[in-house]
Amino acid sequence: MATGDDHMGGSGAAVGAGLTDTRRSLGVAAIAVAGLVGFALVVHRHYPIQDWFAWRWLLLVGYTAAFQAACVAVGSRALPRVLGERKLPLLETWLAAMGLGVVAFVLAMYIVGALGLFVTPVALALPTIAVATGRRSLAALLRRTTAELSSRAQGSTLSRVGLAVGTAGGVLGVALIYGIGFSPDAISFDAQWYHLPVAQDYARHGRIVPFPGDYNRSFPHLASLVYTWGYLLPGLSMPLKWMMALHLEFAMVVWKLVGIAALAQWMLGDHDRRGLWLGLFLFPAPSAAAPSTSWRSGPRPCSPAPRGCSRTTSIPGTPRCSGCSRAGRR
């Protein structure tokens, strides 16, 4: 039989081995950090780190994520009041929550705009209040999603391989769509004619303003109110505000994939089938999924109007009022 000293000796050896592994791990981490710092110092001399576009891109991604989180949070809280006792399948729940949230967000923007409160602090407060209001409903939806995904049957090896290959192709297709709209050059003619100029004028005036004689800007806009929110966010230059609108539109493309999968599941009567969102790529042109702002080449929207101009122009260099004409002659 082993004695107590033997047990103590074994425990001491295990503790010593653990400490050795910890020291080695810390040493490897220190070497990796030192190498990263050295590489950053070398790169910084050629391309200052603070000027990296990655920080601006992360800002765009963060604002886009905040918008979606706010919409889903508010929508998931409102959904039980709309449906009552009825419970939707998981994908339909996410889709309906996002749709309700977008409508609620736009209605809030209308109220804010009518009060003349299109300012940066309000733009930051809206998603913050929305997430705070619906945080419990959003957390419950995330818990339900985790539970349902973990309980799904894995299927055969062949089906898993096919799903993995199809998913990889679908992710590549979505990345290509995102790449098409990564530059302001992707903004379409309609968007630079009235979708974005409406938002730009609202943000510049700080309120909802009329557009006399311009029929395309004179009916209620949903997308332009969302873009107005993007125009009010801090840390974005004018080209980045255009890219903010493109990112918000790309988010809607992703939600369109959720809608395709939810519709296909409903049509098949099978709420446990995976990979149905790949049906988007059965069409010959992925850009057919693109929403109103973008994903087609066209002139960029105008820059902020000069002093004396009552509205923005649609095509750069084309004067729309006497103030623009006078500014162009100076």
SULLIN-V178056 format. One record per residue. N is the residue number from 1. RES is the residue in three letters. SS is DSSP state (a for helix, b for strand, c for the rest). NEAR is the number of other C-alpha atoms within 12 Angstrom. Layout:
N_RES_SS_NEAR, N_RES_SS_NEAR
//
This chain:
1_MET_c_6, 2_ALA_c_9, 3_THR_c_9, 4_GLY_a_10, 5_ASP_a_11, 6_ASP_a_12, 7_HIS_a_13, 8_MET_a_13, 9_GLY_a_14, 10_GLY_a_15, 11_SER_a_14, 12_GLY_a_14, 13_ALA_a_14, 14_ALA_a_14, 15_VAL_a_14, 16_GLY_a_14, 17_ALA_a_14, 18_GLY_a_14, 19_LEU_a_14, 20_THR_a_14, 21_ASP_a_14, 22_THR_a_14, 23_ARG_a_14, 24_ARG_a_14, 25_SER_a_14, 26_LEU_a_14, 27_GLY_a_14, 28_VAL_a_14, 29_ALA_a_14, 30_ALA_a_14, 31_ILE_a_14, 32_ALA_a_14, 33_VAL_a_14, 34_ALA_a_14, 35_GLY_a_14, 36_LEU_a_15, 37_VAL_a_15, 38_GLY_a_14, 39_PHE_a_16, 40_ALA_a_18, 41_LEU_a_15, 42_VAL_a_14, 43_VAL_a_16, 44_HIS_a_16, 45_ARG_a_13, 46_HIS_a_13, 47_TYR_c_14, 48_PRO_c_15, 49_ILE_a_18, 50_GLN_a_14, 51_ASP_a_14, 52_TRP_c_16, 53_PHE_a_15, 54_ALA_a_14, 55_TRP_a_17, 56_ARG_a_23, 57_TRP_a_22, 58_LEU_a_18, 59_LEU_a_25, 60_LEU_a_34, 61_VAL_a_25, 62_GLY_a_22, 63_TYR_a_37, 64_THR_a_32, 65_ALA_a_23, 66_ALA_a_30, 67_PHE_a_41, 68_GLN_a_38, 69_ALA_a_36, 70_ALA_a_39, 71_CYS_a_46, 72_VAL_a_42, 73_ALA_a_42, 74_VAL_a_42, 75_GLY_a_37, 76_SER_a_42, 77_ARG_a_34, 78_ALA_a_29, 79_LEU_a_32, 80_PRO_a_20, 81_ARG_a_15, 82_VAL_a_17, 83_LEU_a_17, 84_GLY_c_11, 85_GLU_c_9, 86_ARG_c_11, 87_LYS_c_17, 88_LEU_c_24, 89_PRO_c_25, 90_LEU_a_32, 91_LEU_a_36, 92_GLU_a_30, 93_THR_a_35, 94_TRP_a_38, 95_LEU_a_33, 96_ALA_a_33, 97_ALA_a_40, 98_MET_a_35, 99_GLY_a_30, 100_LEU_a_30, 101_GLY_a_36, 102_VAL_a_35, 103_VAL_a_25, 104_ALA_a_31, 105_PHE_a_39, 106_VAL_a_31, 107_LEU_a_22, 108_ALA_a_29, 109_MET_a_39, 110_TYR_a_30, 111_ILE_a_19, 112_VAL_a_28, 113_GLY_a_31, 114_ALA_a_19, 115_LEU_c_17, 116_GLY_c_19, 117_LEU_c_28, 118_PHE_c_38, 119_VAL_c_28, 120_THR_a_22, 121_PRO_a_18, 122_VAL_a_28, 123_ALA_a_35, 124_LEU_a_24, 125_ALA_a_26, 126_LEU_a_37, 127_PRO_a_38, 128_THR_a_24, 129_ILE_a_23, 130_ALA_a_33, 131_VAL_a_30, 132_ALA_a_22, 133_THR_a_25, 134_GLY_a_27, 135_ARG_a_24, 136_ARG_a_20, 137_SER_a_29, 138_LEU_a_32, 139_ALA_a_21, 140_ALA_a_20, 141_LEU_a_32, 142_LEU_a_22, 143_ARG_a_15, 144_ARG_a_20, 145_THR_a_20, 146_THR_a_14, 147_ALA_a_13, 148_GLU_a_17, 149_LEU_a_18, 150_SER_a_12, 151_SER_c_11, 152_ARG_c_14, 153_ALA_c_14, 154_GLN_c_16, 155_GLY_c_14, 156_SER_c_10, 157_THR_a_11, 158_LEU_a_11, 159_SER_a_17, 160_ARG_a_17, 161_VAL_a_15, 162_GLY_a_17, 163_LEU_a_23, 164_ALA_a_17, 165_VAL_a_16, 166_GLY_a_23, 167_THR_a_22, 168_ALA_a_16, 169_GLY_a_21, 170_GLY_a_25, 171_VAL_a_22, 172_LEU_a_17, 173_GLY_a_29, 174_VAL_a_29, 175_ALA_a_18, 176_LEU_a_20, 177_ILE_a_33, 178_TYR_a_29, 179_GLY_a_22, 180_ILE_a_26, 181_GLY_c_34, 182_PHE_c_30, 183_SER_c_28, 184_PRO_a_33, 185_ASP_a_26, 186_ALA_a_35, 187_ILE_c_41, 188_SER_c_32, 189_PHE_a_27, 190_ASP_a_28, 191_ALA_a_39, 192_GLN_a_38, 193_TRP_a_32, 194_TYR_a_36, 195_HIS_a_40, 196_LEU_a_51, 197_PRO_a_45, 198_VAL_a_45, 199_ALA_a_43, 200_GLN_a_42, 201_ASP_a_38, 202_TYR_a_41, 203_ALA_a_38, 204_ARG_a_32, 205_HIS_a_28, 206_GLY_c_29, 207_ARG_c_28, 208_ILE_c_31, 209_VAL_c_27, 210_PRO_c_21, 211_PHE_c_20, 212_PRO_c_12, 213_GLY_c_10, 214_ASP_c_18, 215_TYR_a_13, 216_ASN_a_22, 217_ARG_a_33, 218_SER_c_17, 219_PHE_c_18, 220_PRO_c_19, 221_HIS_c_26, 222_LEU_c_26, 223_ALA_a_34, 224_SER_a_40, 225_LEU_a_41, 226_VAL_a_49, 227_TYR_a_43, 228_THR_a_43, 229_TRP_a_49, 230_GLY_a_48, 231_TYR_a_42, 232_LEU_c_40, 233_LEU_c_35, 234_PRO_c_22, 235_GLY_c_20, 236_LEU_c_24, 237_SER_c_19, 238_MET_a_26, 239_PRO_a_27, 240_LEU_a_31, 241_LYS_a_41, 242_TRP_a_43, 243_MET_a_40, 244_MET_a_45, 245_ALA_a_51, 246_LEU_a_46, 247_HIS_a_44, 248_LEU_a_41, 249_GLU_a_38, 250_PHE_a_37, 251_ALA_a_35, 252_MET_a_32, 253_VAL_a_32, 254_VAL_a_31, 255_TRP_a_32, 256_LYS_a_31, 257_LEU_a_32, 258_VAL_a_31, 259_GLY_a_30, 260_ILE_a_27, 261_ALA_a_32, 262_ALA_a_33, 263_LEU_a_25, 264_ALA_a_25, 265_GLN_a_25, 266_TRP_a_20, 267_MET_a_13, 268_LEU_a_14, 269_GLY_c_13, 270_ASP_c_17, 271_HIS_c_23, 272_ASP_c_24, 273_ARG_c_28, 274_ARG_c_29, 275_GLY_c_30, 276_LEU_a_30, 277_TRP_a_31, 278_LEU_a_33, 279_GLY_a_27, 280_LEU_a_33, 281_PHE_a_26, 282_LEU_a_18, 283_PHE_c_12, 284_PRO_c_11, 285_ALA_c_14, 286_PRO_a_26, 287_SER_a_28, 288_ALA_a_18, 289_ALA_a_32, 290_ALA_c_33, 291_PRO_c_30, 292_SER_c_32, 293_THR_c_42, 294_SER_c_44, 295_TRP_c_36, 296_ARG_c_30, 297_SER_c_21, 298_GLY_c_23, 299_PRO_c_25, 300_ARG_c_33, 301_PRO_c_40, 302_CYS_c_34, 303_SER_c_28, 304_PRO_c_30, 305_ALA_c_32, 306_PRO_c_23, 307_ARG_c_17, 308_GLY_c_17, 309_CYS_c_23, 310_SER_c_23, 311_ARG_c_34, 312_THR_c_39, 313_THR_c_34, 314_SER_c_34, 315_ILE_c_25, 316_PRO_c_22, 317_GLY_c_20, 318_THR_c_21, 319_PRO_c_23, 320_ARG_c_25, 321_CYS_c_20, 322_SER_a_19, 323_GLY_a_21, 324_CYS_a_26, 325_SER_a_19, 326_ARG_a_16, 327_ALA_a_18, 328_GLY_a_19, 329_ARG_a_10, 330_ARG_c_8
//
